[in-house]
Amino acid sequence: DTNTLHVDATNNRVGIGTTSPASAAGNALVVHDTSAPRIRLTSNTTGETATDGAEISLLTSAFVVENREASDTIFFNNGAERMRIDASGRVTTPNQPMFTVNGVAAASTTPGNAQVLNFSGVYLNVGGHFNISTDRFVAPVTGHYFFAFSCMTTTQSHTSNIVIRKNGGGRHSSYTQNATYLRHNIAVVEQLAANDYVDIVLEHGGVHAGFDHFSGFLIG
């Protein structure tokens, strides 16, 4: 039945449901249906009924990947797992860039003598994109990133200002005045290009050793 299975030997293409399989380039297997073309995969484990196994299909113009089993759907790239969706729809991406550092050294400075805060502890550093030697997070890819920072002021100054910088320029700040042992808290979403960096700067005042954390992760 050439309407069900057609071999275009001239162009090295196979059509299912079409006698004219087309491709933008190279060899191709083309599956055609008037509304919902699909390819099903089954095994002895899944069974062979209409509701078993897994499918890729087109739903009108939407591309659909469907696992009909109560099991995980796993995506591999470059020989390793990069994303997993479990049967409840929970998504994990084990290589998603993220970090948490702490152990900031006590610091104090005056206006015009900004200091980059130095961290000594690395709690989490997926991908190794936070450089503990430079106290910078360097973006591995272009995207939107979330950052959060918290620390405590010291008794050395009653005013202090802390800034999250992007590529050495001030972006988001926290200011305290007229009290000691207050907390600086900054949370922000920042758009970064690949190789942009983010660090924390004390512009004036003092910060207490410890009682701190600096975290960030790629949103997408």
C-alpha positions, -999 to +999 in steps of 0.1 A: +000+000+000+020+030-012-003+054+006+007+038+039+044+033+033+062+051+004+099+049-004+114+078-023+146+060-035+157+091-055+159+113-025+165+086+002+132+094+020+105+073+035+069+084+039+042+070+061+008+083+052+022+104+024+035+096-011+057+127-013+079+128+018+097+162+019+126+174+040+145+206+043+178+187+040+191+152+038+174+118+044+142+117+063+114+095+077+082+115+073+050+105+092+019+123+080-017+123+092-045+148+086-047+158+122-025+139+147+006+120+133+024+100+159+052+076+166+047+051+194+074+031+214+064+001+234+083-028+251+076-060+269+078-040+301+052-014+291+028-036+272+014-030+238-021-016+243-031+019+230-024+035+264+010+019+269+046+031+261+055+065+249+047+087+219+059+117+200+031+134+180+017+166+166-015+179+182-026+203+154+006+224+153+019+216+188+047+191+192+040+166+220+062+142+239+041+119+260+052+092+284+021+071+290+037+052+318+038+062+355+076+067+352+102+093+345+109+111+312+147+117+309+165+140+285+202+133+276+226+156+259+263+151+252+262+116+268+247+126+301+214+132+318+205+169+316+168+170+326+142+147+342+105+149+346+089+125+371+054+111+369+041+139+391+055+166+367+084+176+389+114+188+369+150+184+379+180+198+360+211+184+378+236+208+361+216+240+366+242+267+377+237+277+413+258+286+443+257+295+480+288+310+498+293+324+532+319+332+558+324+368+548+354+384+565+348+414+588+352+447+568+349+484+572+355+513+549+347+549+542+330+565+512+352+564+481+371+533+493+348+505+483+358+469+492+348+437+475+335+413+502+356+382+506+339+348+513+357+318+528+330+291+527+315+274+497+283+256+506+271+249+471+287+255+437+271+235+409+292+239+378+320+258+397+309+292+384+315+310+416+352+318+419+362+318+456+395+334+447+380+365+431+346+364+450+328+366+417+300+346+401+307+343+363+277+336+341+282+304+320+254+313+296+232+342+287+200+343+307+181+356+337+196+349+372+184+353+407+207+366+434+202+370+472+226+385+498+223+390+536+248+402+563+249+420+596+263+455+602+290+461+629+293+487+656+321+504+637+297+526+618+262+537+622+256+539+584+266+513+557+258+507+521+263+474+502+259+469+465+254+440+442+276+448+411+274+436+375+307+438+357+321+462+383+291+486+381+267+492+410+232+477+403+213+471+435+220+484+470+210+481+507+215+510+531+213+511+569+215+541+592+215+550+629+217+516+645+241+486+649+236+449+642+211+456+615+207+432+585+214+440+549+191+420+526+191+422+488+172+399+464+171+406+427+167+391+392+194+402+368+199+396+331+234+385+323+253+376+291+278+347+291+310+357+310+293+387+328+302+386+365+285+396+398+301+404+431+292+422+464+308+455+474+308+474+507+308+511+497+310+524+533+304+513+568+311+480+584+300+444+581+302+417+609+321+385+602+297+356+597+259+360+598+259+361+560+252+343+528+254+351+491+234+328+467+224+327+431+211+305+403+201+305+367+164+309+362+164+304+324 
